[in-house]
Structures are given as C-alpha cells and as structure tokens.
Amino acid sequence: MSIKKSTLILKFFGSFMLVSVFLFSAQVYGQQMPMQQAPQSAEYSDSELIAFLGAAQKVMPLQQESQMKMIEEVEDNELTVEEFNEILEAQSTGGQINASENKLQAFSNAIEGIEEIQMEYQVIIAETIEEEGLSLQKYEQIITSYQTDPELQVRINELMEEHQD
C-alpha cells in the first residue's frame, strides 16, 4: 500500500470518527438524531458510496472547523478542555462534580455556545451531504455500516483508491 493511499485512508477513517463524535455530541446536548438500522454493504450501490466519499471529503474540514470553534468556546469561558470534559463526564454519569461555582457557570455558558455552534454546523454539514446526492440518514447509515462491516470497508477503500485525484 502506498503512503499516499494509507494517508488518505487514515484521513478518511478519521472523518468517520469525527462524524460519529459530532453526532454523539449532538445527542448528548439534547439534539435528537435517530440512528436507524444500517443495511448490509451489498445494499449500497457504488454510486451511493462514491457520493458518500465525496461528502466525507467535504465534511471532514467542516467538522475540524467546528471542533476548533467548540474548543475556542470552552477556552473563552476560562475553562480548559480537560476541565470541561471532567464536568461533562460527571454530569453525564451522575458523578461528583468537583468544581467551583465560577467553573460551573463557565461550563454552563460554554455549553450554550457549543450548542449554537453545533446547530450551525449540523445545518451546514447536512446541506453539504445533500449537495453530494445523499440524505443525512443514508450518510449516517453508511458510517455505521463501515464501522461494523469489513466487506463494506474493503469496498469503500477500493472505491477510494479508484477515485483518487
């Protein structure tokens, strides 16, 4: 495998992880994005997978941009990402929150800002995916299938190799 191909596959897989994190984050913050049962890889046409590859390449920088904005939002509220994550985890699990009132207020403010950023980028990302000829639901199904279906991983990797610039 060439270095260029392996780098492309790593970047591509990284975009899946970002999408998963982004979608999971939306659910954590109260956005309802129902995940449906993903079809087996044989149910995806090559044209759907090629559209998926095009969308993933456009979505990846948008997600990186949104992550940077969310980090800035946390830091603008005088929290470190680590402090933010610790408070978030404690709230999510019902654990003990070891933070001052000021830190808790900063966390609350950061959450509000992050929710706005997420809503903005959810719209942008959905539009980007739809411009490539896929519904957001189909895009999410392919991601879910890719994570669990080795046959689909091979198909996508082969299509990626065939359609390199």
HUUR-V672740 format. One record per pair of residues at least 6 apart in sequence whose C-alpha atoms are under 7 Angstrom apart, sorted by the first residue. I is the first residue (numbers start at 0). J is the second residue. D is the distance in whole Angstrom. If there is no record, write none. Layout:
I,J,D
I,J,D
This chain:
4,160,7
14,55,7
14,59,5
15,142,6
17,62,7
25,117,7
26,32,7
28,114,7
37,140,5
37,141,7
37,143,6
37,144,6
38,144,7
39,144,7
40,144,7
40,150,7
40,151,5
48,155,7
50,131,6
50,132,6
50,133,7
51,138,6
53,131,7
54,127,7
54,128,5
54,131,6
58,124,6
58,127,7
65,116,7
65,120,7
69,113,6
69,116,7
70,80,7
72,109,6
72,112,6
72,113,7
73,79,7
73,80,7
73,109,5
76,105,5
76,108,7
76,109,6
77,105,7
78,105,7
83,106,6
86,96,6
89,95,6
89,96,6
125,135,6
128,134,7
128,135,6
129,135,7
145,151,6
145,152,6
